[in-house]
Structure formats: C-alpha cells, structure tokens
C-alpha cells in the first residue's frame, strides 16, 4: 500500500492529519486546524513541499550519497 494521509478529529475537537507510510509508520502529525478546508490545504502544502522542497542539511555532515562526490 502506498503512503497516505489520515484526516481526523483530535481530543480537542480540532482537525489534524498524519502522513502514514505504506507499512503504517506515522511520518508526521500536523498542527491543529479549525476546519476541514484548512486541514486539506495543509495536506496539499505538504504534498507540494515533498515534490519541490529542497533538503537543507543543518548537521554539517555530508550525506554518503552526496552528488558532489
């Protein structure tokens, strides 16, 4: 099964979403949203960032598969 987003109501009656991997691991849980439209807009923002977002390495260590090698 592919990764997916779970949209749910939390204990405070606010909406949140989770990004879940194909094997069921939760990669992220969103902040709380007041309404469904805002939560879905948040999901679209995460999807867009996943496609076009840069990786900014703040650790100071180069990754093993650094394309600069």
Residue pairs with C-beta under 8 A, 6 or more apart in sequence:
1 22
2 22
3 19
3 20
3 21
3 22
3 27
4 19
4 20
5 17
5 18
5 19
5 20
5 43
5 46
6 17
6 18
6 20
7 15
7 16
7 17
7 36
7 39
7 40
7 43
8 15
8 16
8 17
8 18
9 15
9 16
10 16
10 32
12 32
14 32
14 33
14 34
15 32
15 33
15 34
15 35
15 36
15 38
15 39
16 29
16 30
16 31
16 32
16 33
16 39
17 29
17 30
17 39
17 42
17 43
18 26
18 27
18 28
18 29
18 30
19 26
19 27
19 28
19 46
20 26
20 27
21 27
28 46
30 39
30 42
30 43
30 46
31 42
33 39
33 42
57 63
62 68
